[in-house]
Amino acid sequence: MTENEQAKHDFMLDIKRLEGMLERIDNFCHNYDQEKVDASVTVLKIKSELKNLREVIPHLSEITNSIDEEKD
């Protein structure tokens, strides 16, 4: 697999991770709305997912830069 193909593959995996995180946040909010989960637990779970988002986003930037560099 070329570097560009690997970067695209990594990019797609990160997008899937982001989709999963957003789905979990939606579920946390839904459960809170249904009064199944305490507010403090919901906030902690959302904070955890936000931490994960902060890790994925810089990785996406690195991948984008590597694709751009290979194009040049």
N, C-alpha and C positions, 0 to 999 in steps of 0.2 A: 504494500500500500504506500503510495507516495505521501509526502508530507501534507500536500494539499488535501488529499483524500482523508488522511487521518484527522486533519484539522476540521474538515466538514463533519466527519463522524463524531468527533468530540463535541462540536458545536450542537449537533442534533441531540446528543445525550444530555447536554446541559439544558437544552430547551425542554426535553422531557422531564428533567429534574424540576425545572421551574414550574411546569404544568402541574406536577405532583404536589409541589409546595402550595401552589394556589388552591388546588383542590382540597388539601388538608385544612388550609385556613378557612375555606368556605364551609367545610364540615364542622370545624370548631365553632364558627359563628352560628351555623344552623343548630347545632346541639345546644348552644347557649340560648338561642331564641326559643328552643323547645323546652328550656329549663331542665335539661338533662345534666348540665355541667355548671359548676360554680364559676362566677366571673373571674376570680383570681386564677383559676386553673386555665381558663380560656386565654387570658392575657399571657400567662407563662408559655403556653403552647404557641401562640402567635409570635411572641418574642423569639422563641427558638427557631421558628420558620424564617423570621426576618434575619436572624443570624446566618442561616443557611443561604438566604438570598444574597447577603453581603459577600459570601464566599464565592458564589457562582458567577455573579456579575463581573468581577474583575477577570475571572477565567475566560468568560466570553469575549472580553476586550482583547485579551492576549491572543486568543484564537483568531479573532478578526484581524489583528495586526499581522499575524503570521501568514494568513491567507493573502492579505494585501501585499506583504513583502514578496511572497512567491510570485504573485502576478507581475510585479515590477521586475 
